[in-house]
Amino acid sequence: MNKKLQVEAIGTGTVIDHIPAGHGVKVLDRLQVLNSDARITVGFNLPSDELGAKDIIKVEGRQFTEQEANELMLFASSATINVIEDYKVVGKFKMSMPETMTGVLACPNSNCISHNEPVRSQFSLKQGKKDVMMKCHYCEKSFSKNIVTELH
Ligand SMILES: [Zn+2]
C-alpha cells in the first residue's frame, strides 16, 4: 500500500517529497490555504533512506512558483519540490529562505497591532545562529521560526 502511494505518478502538478514524518500535516494545511480545490494525495510515514520515515504530498494540476515553494520551507526545511509535466520531473526547487513572508503566519505577540487591524501579517526573515528568525513588521519583535510555525 505504502509502496503504491510512493510510486503512483501524476501527469501534471507538484510533488513535495522528503517531508520529515509528522510535518506533512502542517504543509497540507498551508497547501489548502493556497488552493482549496486542488486534488491532493498524501502519504504519511513512508519509508525513507535519508530520513527513516517521511511524508509525501502530491498536488495535481498545479505547479508551484518558487515563492510558494520557499514558504513551505518553513514547515519542512528538508523537503524537495518536484514540478511534474507529462509524468516527468521538469523542475526541482531547491529550498531557500524567502526574505519576507506576508499573510502566511500570525505574529506570536498577542499585543501586536496586526491582530486588531485588518492587515496581513508581515515578517522579514534572517538566518540566526540556530534557527531562522522572523521579525514582525508591525511590532518589530523577532521570533524563532519554530515559535511562529508552532502556532499553526
Ligand atoms: Zn507583531
Backbone and ligand atoms as CSV (ligand in chain L), in Angstrom:
chain,resi,resn,atom,element,x,y,z
A,1,MET,N,N,0.844,-1.200,0.000
A,1,MET,CA,C,0.000,0.000,0.000
A,1,MET,C,C,0.877,1.246,0.000
A,2,ASN,N,N,1.782,1.338,0.976
A,2,ASN,CA,C,2.695,2.471,1.026
A,2,ASN,C,C,3.508,2.580,-0.246
A,3,LYS,N,N,3.979,1.448,-0.702
A,3,LYS,CA,C,4.822,1.432,-1.882
A,3,LYS,C,C,4.057,1.963,-3.091
A,4,LYS,N,N,2.808,1.594,-3.182
A,4,LYS,CA,C,1.996,2.043,-4.296
A,4,LYS,C,C,1.852,3.577,-4.266
A,5,LEU,N,N,1.574,4.110,-3.091
A,5,LEU,CA,C,1.441,5.557,-2.959
A,5,LEU,C,C,2.705,6.273,-3.401
A,6,GLN,N,N,3.837,5.683,-3.061
A,6,GLN,CA,C,5.107,6.318,-3.361
A,6,GLN,C,C,5.376,6.415,-4.859
A,7,VAL,N,N,5.004,5.387,-5.574
A,7,VAL,CA,C,5.380,5.363,-6.985
A,7,VAL,C,C,4.263,5.844,-7.902
A,8,GLU,N,N,3.083,6.009,-7.361
A,8,GLU,CA,C,1.964,6.443,-8.177
A,8,GLU,C,C,2.281,7.780,-8.840
A,9,ALA,N,N,2.198,7.821,-10.144
A,9,ALA,CA,C,2.629,9.012,-10.872
A,9,ALA,C,C,1.477,9.973,-11.094
A,10,ILE,N,N,1.805,11.240,-11.209
A,10,ILE,CA,C,0.794,12.205,-11.614
A,10,ILE,C,C,1.228,12.833,-12.931
A,11,GLY,N,N,0.252,13.247,-13.723
A,11,GLY,CA,C,0.521,13.784,-15.050
A,11,GLY,C,C,1.137,15.162,-14.975
A,12,THR,N,N,0.434,16.071,-14.333
A,12,THR,CA,C,0.896,17.442,-14.214
A,12,THR,C,C,0.663,17.904,-12.787
A,13,GLY,N,N,1.636,18.548,-12.237
A,13,GLY,CA,C,1.443,19.037,-10.876
A,13,GLY,C,C,2.745,19.171,-10.124
A,14,THR,N,N,2.648,18.998,-8.819
A,14,THR,CA,C,3.798,19.202,-7.948
A,14,THR,C,C,3.862,18.082,-6.920
A,15,VAL,N,N,5.047,17.542,-6.721
A,15,VAL,CA,C,5.248,16.536,-5.685
A,15,VAL,C,C,6.201,17.108,-4.645
A,16,ILE,N,N,5.740,17.135,-3.411
A,16,ILE,CA,C,6.595,17.588,-2.309
A,16,ILE,C,C,7.086,16.342,-1.602
A,17,ASP,N,N,8.372,16.092,-1.735
A,17,ASP,CA,C,8.949,14.843,-1.244
A,17,ASP,C,C,9.901,15.150,-0.081
A,18,HIS,N,N,10.242,14.093,0.652
A,18,HIS,CA,C,11.207,14.214,1.755
A,18,HIS,C,C,10.767,15.196,2.841
A,19,ILE,N,N,9.486,15.221,3.111
A,19,ILE,CA,C,8.997,15.997,4.256
A,19,ILE,C,C,9.250,15.150,5.503
A,20,PRO,N,N,9.857,15.713,6.548
A,20,PRO,CA,C,10.070,14.906,7.759
A,20,PRO,C,C,8.724,14.363,8.261
A,21,ALA,N,N,8.694,13.078,8.630
A,21,ALA,CA,C,7.447,12.456,9.065
A,21,ALA,C,C,6.821,13.275,10.185
A,22,GLY,N,N,5.533,13.535,10.070
A,22,GLY,CA,C,4.820,14.299,11.081
A,22,GLY,C,C,4.616,15.756,10.681
A,23,HIS,N,N,5.418,16.222,9.717
A,23,HIS,CA,C,5.293,17.614,9.291
A,23,HIS,C,C,4.357,17.775,8.100
A,24,GLY,N,N,3.983,16.640,7.509
A,24,GLY,CA,C,3.123,16.694,6.326
A,24,GLY,C,C,1.804,17.403,6.592
A,25,VAL,N,N,1.286,17.241,7.810
A,25,VAL,CA,C,0.003,17.855,8.142
A,25,VAL,C,C,0.091,19.379,8.068
A,26,LYS,N,N,1.210,19.921,8.550
A,26,LYS,CA,C,1.383,21.384,8.503
A,26,LYS,C,C,1.474,21.880,7.068
A,27,VAL,N,N,2.234,21.114,6.270
A,27,VAL,CA,C,2.374,21.502,4.866
A,27,VAL,C,C,1.007,21.440,4.184
A,28,LEU,N,N,0.270,20.414,4.522
A,28,LEU,CA,C,-1.060,20.222,3.951
A,28,LEU,C,C,-1.994,21.382,4.300
A,29,ASP,N,N,-1.957,21.802,5.557
A,29,ASP,CA,C,-2.738,22.963,5.994
A,29,ASP,C,C,-2.435,24.161,5.121
A,30,ARG,N,N,-1.157,24.380,4.920
A,30,ARG,CA,C,-0.710,25.534,4.150
A,30,ARG,C,C,-1.170,25.420,2.688
A,31,LEU,N,N,-1.088,24.196,2.156
A,31,LEU,CA,C,-1.487,23.978,0.766
A,31,LEU,C,C,-2.965,24.252,0.559
A,32,GLN,N,N,-3.759,23.870,1.541
A,32,GLN,CA,C,-5.198,24.057,1.383
A,32,GLN,C,C,-5.568,25.526,1.431
A,33,VAL,N,N,-4.708,26.319,2.068
A,33,VAL,CA,C,-4.905,27.768,2.010
A,33,VAL,C,C,-4.569,28.263,0.603
A,34,LEU,N,N,-3.507,27.701,0.054
A,34,LEU,CA,C,-3.060,28.134,-1.275
A,34,LEU,C,C,-4.078,27.809,-2.361
A,35,ASN,N,N,-4.582,26.627,-2.341
A,35,ASN,CA,C,-5.617,26.277,-3.337
A,35,ASN,C,C,-6.526,25.160,-2.843
A,36,SER,N,N,-7.721,25.588,-2.511
A,36,SER,CA,C,-8.644,24.694,-1.822
A,36,SER,C,C,-9.213,23.614,-2.730
A,37,ASP,N,N,-9.223,23.826,-4.033
A,37,ASP,CA,C,-9.898,22.853,-4.891
A,37,ASP,C,C,-8.938,21.891,-5.600
A,38,ALA,N,N,-7.663,21.930,-5.267
A,38,ALA,CA,C,-6.708,21.035,-5.922
A,38,ALA,C,C,-6.893,19.603,-5.421
A,39,ARG,N,N,-6.606,18.652,-6.301
A,39,ARG,CA,C,-6.618,17.257,-5.880
A,39,ARG,C,C,-5.283,16.949,-5.220
A,40,ILE,N,N,-5.320,16.555,-3.973
A,40,ILE,CA,C,-4.102,16.339,-3.201
A,40,ILE,C,C,-4.047,14.901,-2.711
A,41,THR,N,N,-2.929,14.229,-2.969
A,41,THR,CA,C,-2.702,12.873,-2.469
A,41,THR,C,C,-1.602,12.932,-1.421
A,42,VAL,N,N,-1.830,12.303,-0.277
A,42,VAL,CA,C,-0.796,12.340,0.749
A,42,VAL,C,C,-0.381,10.938,1.165
A,43,GLY,N,N,0.869,10.818,1.541
A,43,GLY,CA,C,1.354,9.591,2.144
A,43,GLY,C,C,2.119,9.969,3.393
A,44,PHE,N,N,1.708,9.413,4.521
A,44,PHE,CA,C,2.396,9.731,5.765
A,44,PHE,C,C,3.225,8.537,6.219
A,45,ASN,N,N,4.361,8.805,6.836
A,45,ASN,CA,C,5.228,7.764,7.400
A,45,ASN,C,C,5.678,6.729,6.383
A,46,LEU,N,N,6.050,7.183,5.216
A,46,LEU,CA,C,6.590,6.274,4.213
A,46,LEU,C,C,8.066,6.030,4.517
A,47,PRO,N,N,8.558,4.829,4.170
A,47,PRO,CA,C,9.976,4.571,4.436
A,47,PRO,C,C,10.877,5.470,3.604
A,48,SER,N,N,11.951,5.963,4.214
A,48,SER,CA,C,12.897,6.827,3.518
A,48,SER,C,C,14.310,6.474,3.943
A,49,ASP,N,N,15.194,6.346,2.983
A,49,ASP,CA,C,16.587,6.024,3.295
A,49,ASP,C,C,17.241,7.120,4.112
A,50,GLU,N,N,16.955,8.383,3.735
A,50,GLU,CA,C,17.630,9.507,4.383
A,50,GLU,C,C,17.014,9.867,5.727
A,51,LEU,N,N,15.695,9.848,5.790
A,51,LEU,CA,C,15.018,10.380,6.972
A,51,LEU,C,C,14.485,9.294,7.904
A,52,GLY,N,N,14.520,8.015,7.468
A,52,GLY,CA,C,13.889,6.965,8.256
A,52,GLY,C,C,12.427,6.834,7.899
A,53,ALA,N,N,11.718,7.917,8.065
A,53,ALA,CA,C,10.322,7.975,7.640
A,53,ALA,C,C,10.062,9.361,7.088
A,54,LYS,N,N,9.186,9.426,6.116
A,54,LYS,CA,C,8.920,10.735,5.512
A,54,LYS,C,C,7.445,10.845,5.142
A,55,ASP,N,N,7.024,12.062,4.926
A,55,ASP,CA,C,5.706,12.323,4.381
A,55,ASP,C,C,5.887,12.815,2.947
A,56,ILE,N,N,4.909,12.541,2.131
A,56,ILE,CA,C,4.974,12.997,0.741
A,56,ILE,C,C,3.593,13.533,0.351
A,57,ILE,N,N,3.586,14.608,-0.408
A,57,ILE,CA,C,2.318,15.223,-0.803
A,57,ILE,C,C,2.359,15.503,-2.301
A,58,LYS,N,N,1.293,15.068,-2.992
A,58,LYS,CA,C,1.204,15.317,-4.430
A,58,LYS,C,C,0.004,16.196,-4.719
A,59,VAL,N,N,0.259,17.236,-5.476
A,59,VAL,CA,C,-0.806,18.168,-5.831
A,59,VAL,C,C,-0.985,18.104,-7.339
A,60,GLU,N,N,-2.164,17.694,-7.772
A,60,GLU,CA,C,-2.382,17.537,-9.209
A,60,GLU,C,C,-2.830,18.832,-9.862
A,61,GLY,N,N,-2.340,19.045,-11.064
A,61,GLY,CA,C,-2.816,20.145,-11.885
A,61,GLY,C,C,-2.342,21.514,-11.446
A,62,ARG,N,N,-1.342,21.553,-10.551
A,62,ARG,CA,C,-0.926,22.853,-10.030
A,62,ARG,C,C,0.587,22.831,-9.881
A,63,GLN,N,N,1.259,23.795,-10.513
A,63,GLN,CA,C,2.713,23.879,-10.394
A,63,GLN,C,C,3.073,25.082,-9.546
A,64,PHE,N,N,3.895,24.852,-8.548
A,64,PHE,CA,C,4.199,25.915,-7.598
A,64,PHE,C,C,5.200,26.907,-8.154
A,65,THR,N,N,5.064,28.141,-7.714
A,65,THR,CA,C,6.088,29.131,-8.000
A,65,THR,C,C,7.201,28.978,-6.970
A,66,GLU,N,N,8.314,29.577,-7.254
A,66,GLU,CA,C,9.432,29.468,-6.336
A,66,GLU,C,C,9.099,30.098,-4.976
A,67,GLN,N,N,8.370,31.202,-4.998
A,67,GLN,CA,C,7.986,31.861,-3.735
A,67,GLN,C,C,7.105,30.934,-2.897
A,68,GLU,N,N,6.174,30.251,-3.535
A,68,GLU,CA,C,5.319,29.327,-2.794
A,68,GLU,C,C,6.134,28.185,-2.205
A,69,ALA,N,N,7.074,27.695,-3.007
A,69,ALA,CA,C,7.939,26.613,-2.526
A,69,ALA,C,C,8.737,27.077,-1.313
A,70,ASN,N,N,9.229,28.300,-1.379
A,70,ASN,CA,C,10.039,28.816,-0.280
A,70,ASN,C,C,9.224,29.012,0.996
A,71,GLU,N,N,7.965,29.361,0.836
A,71,GLU,CA,C,7.126,29.496,2.030
A,71,GLU,C,C,6.953,28.149,2.719
A,72,LEU,N,N,6.889,27.095,1.916
A,72,LEU,CA,C,6.741,25.759,2.506
A,72,LEU,C,C,7.998,25.338,3.250
A,73,MET,N,N,9.127,25.936,2.876
A,73,MET,CA,C,10.396,25.619,3.520
A,73,MET,C,C,10.318,25.780,5.034
A,74,LEU,N,N,9.545,26.741,5.491
A,74,LEU,CA,C,9.432,26.983,6.924
A,74,LEU,C,C,8.807,25.802,7.648
A,75,PHE,N,N,7.978,25.046,6.953
A,75,PHE,CA,C,7.279,23.940,7.586
A,75,PHE,C,C,8.024,22.622,7.413
A,76,ALA,N,N,8.866,22.543,6.417
A,76,ALA,CA,C,9.567,21.293,6.128
A,76,ALA,C,C,10.844,21.620,5.387
A,77,SER,N,N,11.892,21.994,6.146
A,77,SER,CA,C,13.083,22.542,5.501
A,77,SER,C,C,13.837,21.517,4.665
A,78,SER,N,N,13.619,20.212,4.922
A,78,SER,CA,C,14.364,19.218,4.150
A,78,SER,C,C,13.622,18.800,2.882
A,79,ALA,N,N,12.429,19.307,2.690
A,79,ALA,CA,C,11.609,18.845,1.572
A,79,ALA,C,C,12.181,19.274,0.224
A,80,THR,N,N,11.914,18.455,-0.775
A,80,THR,CA,C,12.235,18.851,-2.136
A,80,THR,C,C,10.924,18.969,-2.905
A,81,ILE,N,N,10.875,19.910,-3.808
A,81,ILE,CA,C,9.658,20.137,-4.576
A,81,ILE,C,C,9.928,19.825,-6.035
A,82,ASN,N,N,9.195,18.849,-6.546
A,82,ASN,CA,C,9.358,18.424,-7.924
A,82,ASN,C,C,8.170,18.903,-8.744
A,83,VAL,N,N,8.456,19.591,-9.815
A,83,VAL,CA,C,7.395,20.039,-10.715
A,83,VAL,C,C,7.257,19.005,-11.830
A,84,ILE,N,N,6.050,18.531,-12.019
A,84,ILE,CA,C,5.803,17.423,-12.951
A,84,ILE,C,C,5.021,17.907,-14.165
A,85,GLU,N,N,5.495,17.488,-15.318
A,85,GLU,CA,C,4.769,17.757,-16.543
A,85,GLU,C,C,4.823,16.503,-17.387
A,86,ASP,N,N,3.674,16.064,-17.859
A,86,ASP,CA,C,3.617,14.884,-18.708
A,86,ASP,C,C,4.363,13.694,-18.062
A,87,TYR,N,N,4.112,13.489,-16.781
A,87,TYR,CA,C,4.673,12.379,-15.999
A,87,TYR,C,C,6.192,12.449,-15.814
A,88,LYS,N,N,6.789,13.557,-16.160
A,88,LYS,CA,C,8.233,13.701,-15.969
A,88,LYS,C,C,8.536,14.874,-15.042
A,89,VAL,N,N,9.631,14.747,-14.312
A,89,VAL,CA,C,10.066,15.867,-13.470
A,89,VAL,C,C,10.734,16.902,-14.366
A,90,VAL,N,N,10.137,18.086,-14.464
A,90,VAL,CA,C,10.700,19.121,-15.332
A,90,VAL,C,C,11.375,20.225,-14.518
A,91,GLY,N,N,11.182,20.197,-13.220
A,91,GLY,CA,C,11.828,21.214,-12.389
A,91,GLY,C,C,11.922,20.733,-10.965
A,92,LYS,N,N,12.970,21.136,-10.297
A,92,LYS,CA,C,13.153,20.778,-8.893
A,92,LYS,C,C,13.517,22.060,-8.168
A,93,PHE,N,N,12.762,22.386,-7.149
A,93,PHE,CA,C,13.109,23.571,-6.386
A,93,PHE,C,C,14.054,23.198,-5.274
A,94,LYS,N,N,15.132,23.915,-5.230
A,94,LYS,CA,C,15.993,23.829,-4.079
A,94,LYS,C,C,15.402,24.810,-3.076
A,95,MET,N,N,15.107,24.326,-1.906
A,95,MET,CA,C,14.501,25.202,-0.927
A,95,MET,C,C,15.470,26.304,-0.533
A,96,SER,N,N,15.010,27.532,-0.516
A,96,SER,CA,C,15.831,28.592,0.020
A,96,SER,C,C,14.937,29.504,0.846
A,97,MET,N,N,15.537,30.203,1.757
A,97,MET,CA,C,14.753,31.003,2.673
A,97,MET,C,C,14.249,32.266,1.986
A,98,PRO,N,N,12.942,32.515,2.033
A,98,PRO,CA,C,12.449,33.776,1.461
A,98,PRO,C,C,12.884,34.944,2.337
A,99,GLU,N,N,12.999,36.126,1.764
A,99,GLU,CA,C,13.410,37.298,2.561
A,99,GLU,C,C,12.254,37.866,3.370
A,100,THR,N,N,11.073,37.751,2.809
A,100,THR,CA,C,9.900,38.253,3.522
A,100,THR,C,C,8.758,37.246,3.373
A,101,MET,N,N,7.811,37.327,4.265
A,101,MET,CA,C,6.647,36.465,4.191
A,101,MET,C,C,5.431,37.280,4.608
A,102,THR,N,N,4.430,37.270,3.763
A,102,THR,CA,C,3.252,38.098,4.005
A,102,THR,C,C,1.998,37.242,4.049
A,103,GLY,N,N,1.204,37.437,5.081
A,103,GLY,CA,C,-0.120,36.824,5.133
A,103,GLY,C,C,-0.144,35.336,5.363
A,104,VAL,N,N,0.968,34.740,5.755
A,104,VAL,CA,C,1.006,33.293,5.946
A,104,VAL,C,C,0.833,32.922,7.409
A,105,LEU,N,N,1.606,33.568,8.252
A,105,LEU,CA,C,1.646,33.209,9.668
A,105,LEU,C,C,1.293,34.413,10.531
A,106,ALA,N,N,0.662,34.150,11.673
A,106,ALA,CA,C,0.297,35.241,12.568
A,106,ALA,C,C,1.449,35.559,13.507
A,107,CYS,N,N,1.514,36.800,13.965
A,107,CYS,CA,C,2.540,37.220,14.915
A,107,CYS,C,C,2.265,36.588,16.283
A,108,PRO,N,N,3.300,35.966,16.907
A,108,PRO,CA,C,3.099,35.335,18.219
A,108,PRO,C,C,2.865,36.341,19.348
A,109,ASN,N,N,3.173,37.590,19.122
A,109,ASN,CA,C,2.994,38.616,20.143
A,109,ASN,C,C,1.504,38.999,20.221
A,110,SER,N,N,0.855,38.623,21.327
A,110,SER,CA,C,-0.595,38.847,21.412
A,110,SER,C,C,-0.942,40.329,21.508
A,111,ASN,N,N,0.029,41.167,21.871
A,111,ASN,CA,C,-0.209,42.606,21.932
A,111,ASN,C,C,0.047,43.306,20.600
A,112,CYS,N,N,0.458,42.524,19.606
A,112,CYS,CA,C,0.830,43.122,18.321
A,112,CYS,C,C,-0.396,43.730,17.641
A,113,ILE,N,N,-0.204,44.885,17.066
A,113,ILE,CA,C,-1.301,45.622,16.420
A,113,ILE,C,C,-1.892,44.838,15.240
A,114,SER,N,N,-1.101,43.921,14.653
A,114,SER,CA,C,-1.575,43.170,13.481
A,114,SER,C,C,-2.787,42.309,13.815
A,115,HIS,N,N,-3.009,42.005,15.097
A,115,HIS,CA,C,-4.162,41.183,15.470
A,115,HIS,C,C,-5.456,41.987,15.509
A,116,ASN,N,N,-5.331,43.287,15.672
A,116,ASN,CA,C,-6.522,44.114,15.844
A,116,ASN,C,C,-6.863,44.938,14.617
A,117,GLU,N,N,-5.935,45.008,13.691
A,117,GLU,CA,C,-6.150,45.800,12.490
A,117,GLU,C,C,-6.371,44.857,11.307
A,118,PRO,N,N,-7.124,45.319,10.315
A,118,PRO,CA,C,-7.344,44.468,9.133
A,118,PRO,C,C,-6.130,44.484,8.208
A,119,VAL,N,N,-5.002,43.962,8.701
A,119,VAL,CA,C,-3.780,43.957,7.898
A,119,VAL,C,C,-3.304,42.517,7.744
A,120,ARG,N,N,-2.510,42.281,6.734
A,120,ARG,CA,C,-1.899,40.977,6.548
A,120,ARG,C,C,-0.608,40.938,7.354
A,121,SER,N,N,-0.351,39.794,7.959
A,121,SER,CA,C,0.889,39.672,8.725
A,121,SER,C,C,2.073,39.859,7.781
A,122,GLN,N,N,3.164,40.349,8.331
A,122,GLN,CA,C,4.338,40.569,7.501
A,122,GLN,C,C,5.602,40.375,8.324
A,123,PHE,N,N,6.477,39.513,7.854
A,123,PHE,CA,C,7.731,39.238,8.552
A,123,PHE,C,C,8.902,39.408,7.611
A,124,SER,N,N,10.024,39.842,8.167
A,124,SER,CA,C,11.267,39.709,7.408
A,124,SER,C,C,12.068,38.576,8.052
A,125,LEU,N,N,12.750,37.794,7.226
A,125,LEU,CA,C,13.418,36.595,7.700
A,125,LEU,C,C,14.927,36.735,7.638
A,126,LYS,N,N,15.565,36.153,8.617
A,126,LYS,CA,C,17.019,36.226,8.680
A,126,LYS,C,C,17.537,34.930,9.294
A,127,GLN,N,N,18.610,34.403,8.753
A,127,GLN,CA,C,19.191,33.195,9.330
A,127,GLN,C,C,19.916,33.547,10.617
A,128,GLY,N,N,19.466,32.995,11.745
A,128,GLY,CA,C,20.139,33.217,13.015
A,128,GLY,C,C,21.175,32.144,13.265
A,129,LYS,N,N,21.753,32.131,14.461
A,129,LYS,CA,C,22.776,31.136,14.776
A,129,LYS,C,C,22.218,29.730,14.761
A,130,LYS,N,N,21.032,29.555,15.362
A,130,LYS,CA,C,20.461,28.216,15.453
A,130,LYS,C,C,19.281,28.023,14.533
A,131,ASP,N,N,18.561,29.088,14.303
A,131,ASP,CA,C,17.293,28.932,13.597
A,131,ASP,C,C,17.025,30.185,12.774
A,132,VAL,N,N,16.058,30.063,11.890
A,132,VAL,CA,C,15.631,31.230,11.138
A,132,VAL,C,C,14.848,32.149,12.072
A,133,MET,N,N,15.193,33.434,12.062
A,133,MET,CA,C,14.485,34.399,12.891
A,133,MET,C,C,13.502,35.182,12.018
A,134,MET,N,N,12.326,35.426,12.564
A,134,MET,CA,C,11.301,36.163,11.831
A,134,MET,C,C,10.964,37.432,12.610
A,135,LYS,N,N,11.127,38.571,11.952
A,135,LYS,CA,C,10.858,39.845,12.606
A,135,LYS,C,C,9.546,40.419,12.084
A,136,CYS,N,N,8.655,40.701,13.020
A,136,CYS,CA,C,7.344,41.228,12.648
A,136,CYS,C,C,7.468,42.672,12.192
A,137,HIS,N,N,6.821,42.976,11.078
A,137,HIS,CA,C,6.856,44.329,10.521
A,137,HIS,C,C,6.127,45.321,11.421
A,138,TYR,N,N,5.144,44.851,12.181
A,138,TYR,CA,C,4.289,45.761,12.949
A,138,TYR,C,C,4.822,46.035,14.354
A,139,CYS,N,N,5.169,44.972,15.104
A,139,CYS,CA,C,5.652,45.218,16.470
A,139,CYS,C,C,7.174,45.180,16.541
A,140,GLU,N,N,7.811,44.806,15.432
A,140,GLU,CA,C,9.265,44.785,15.317
A,140,GLU,C,C,9.941,43.829,16.289
A,141,LYS,N,N,9.186,42.860,16.814
A,141,LYS,CA,C,9.796,41.820,17.631
A,141,LYS,C,C,10.254,40.678,16.728
A,142,SER,N,N,11.353,40.010,17.167
A,142,SER,CA,C,11.855,38.864,16.411
A,142,SER,C,C,11.534,37.574,17.146
A,143,PHE,N,N,11.196,36.554,16.384
A,143,PHE,CA,C,10.868,35.241,16.946
A,143,PHE,C,C,11.583,34.173,16.137
A,144,SER,N,N,11.927,33.056,16.798
A,144,SER,CA,C,12.459,31.938,16.031
A,144,SER,C,C,11.323,31.354,15.199
A,145,LYS,N,N,11.643,30.842,14.019
A,145,LYS,CA,C,10.597,30.364,13.136
A,145,LYS,C,C,9.777,29.233,13.777
A,146,ASN,N,N,10.432,28.480,14.674
A,146,ASN,CA,C,9.695,27.397,15.332
A,146,ASN,C,C,8.554,27.933,16.186
A,147,ILE,N,N,8.783,29.068,16.827
A,147,ILE,CA,C,7.730,29.655,17.653
A,147,ILE,C,C,6.567,30.116,16.759
A,148,VAL,N,N,6.918,30.733,15.646
A,148,VAL,CA,C,5.873,31.257,14.766
A,148,VAL,C,C,5.085,30.121,14.109
A,149,THR,N,N,5.789,29.063,13.655
A,149,THR,CA,C,5.076,27.992,12.952
A,149,THR,C,C,4.345,27.061,13.922
A,150,GLU,N,N,4.795,26.978,15.165
A,150,GLU,CA,C,4.107,26.107,16.135
A,150,GLU,C,C,2.680,26.559,16.392
A,151,LEU,N,N,2.426,27.842,16.213
A,151,LEU,CA,C,1.080,28.368,16.480
A,151,LEU,C,C,0.075,27.886,15.455
A,152,HIS,N,N,0.546,27.231,14.382
A,152,HIS,CA,C,-0.375,26.924,13.288
A,152,HIS,C,C,-0.634,25.447,13.149
L,1,ZN,ZN,ZN,3.900,41.600,15.628
